[in-house]
Amino acid sequence: MHRSRLAALVIDSQVNDTQTAVDFWAAALGWPCRERDGEYGHLDTPADQPDVLVQRVAHESRVHLDIETDDIDAEVARLAAIGATVVERFPRWVVMQAPTGHRFCVVHPQRRDFETASDINRWP
């Protein structure tokens, strides 16, 4: 058995510096940035909601989802069985594509309450 759930909405931003993008999305959504480095801005979302990250990327700007899991290989296999394909594997996450063409990532647990949350999906 493994567990998974929606971890984050990631706002991919094709920018030279994330400062302007983070500032815009923090003001637009009403959540200040709680952590920032050169590549990411992590907005201070309520604990019961998915994280919102602003990420600097080389590809066109878009939004993608992160699905967090305690077993990346099992979750990738489950998603592949329902039609997703693997785009690229990294040491800490896997980029996948849904049959609809949407890209998303399968990642290790990200949200602070993953181990104790009641909204976790449990898969055989």
N, C-alpha and C positions, 0 to 999 in steps of 0.2 A: 504494500500500500504506500502511496505517496500523497502529498497534499499540495494544493496550489490555489492561487487567487490573483486577482488584479492587484498589481503592486503600485503602478504609476502611470500617469500620462506624461509623456516626454515630448516637450516642444522643441523639435529639431530646428535650429536657427542657423542659416548660412550667413554668418557675420564674422567680421574680423575679431571683435571683442564682445563677449557676452554681456557686458555691463548694461548697454542700452536695452537689449532684449530682456534681461532679467528685470530691470527697472520697469519696463512696460508691462510685463505679465504680472509682476507683483502688484502694481497699481490697478491693472485691469481686474484682477481676481480678488484683490483686497487682502492678500496674504504676503507679508514681508518675506524677504529672503532670509533664511536662517543659516545658510551655509553657502559659500561661493568659492570656487577656484577658477583657474583659467578656462576650463572646459564646461563647467556645470554651475548652475545656480539651483539650489534646493529651496523651494518655497515652503513656508511654515503652514502647511495644511493641517486641518483638524485631525486628531488621532484616528477618528472613525472613517476617514476618507482616504482614497488613494493619494500617494505623493504626487506632486507636480514638480517636474524638473525642467529646466531650460538648459539645452545642450548645444554647444557649438558643433557644427558639422560641415563637411565639405560638399555634401549633396544638397539638393534643393530643400528648402524649408518645408516641413510637414510635421504632423503629430503622429507619434506611434505609442503603442501600449507596451508595458513590461508586465509579464506574468511571472510572479515569484513562486518558487517551489523548493521543496526540500530534497528533490531528486530530479536534476535537470535532464538526465538521459531518459528517465521514465516519462517525464512530461513531454519531451520532444517526441518520443515514440507515440504517446497518446494523441498528440496533436497531428502527427503525420498520419495516423490511422484514420483521422476524420477529414483529411484532405490538405493539410498544410505541408509545405516543403521547406527543407533546410536551405537557407541562402548561404550562411557562413557560420563556422564554429570558431569561437574564441575560448581562451582558457577559463573565463569566468561567466560566459553567457553564449547563447546561440541566437542568431538572427534567423527568423522564419518568415514565410510568406503564406498568408491565407489564400484559399482558392479565389477570393475576391480581389487579390492583388495587393492587399494591405500588408505592410511589413510590421513585425512585432518582435520582441525579444523575450526569451525565457532566461530568467536570472535566479540567482540564489536569493533567499529571503532578504528583503529590503526594509519593509515596514517594521517598526519597533515591536509591534505586538503579534508578530507571526506565530510564535509558539503558543500563545494563550488565546488568540482570537477565536470567536465562535463562527466567523463567516468563512472559514476555510473549507474548500472542497476536498473531499477525501475520495481518492481513486483506487480501485483494486490493482 
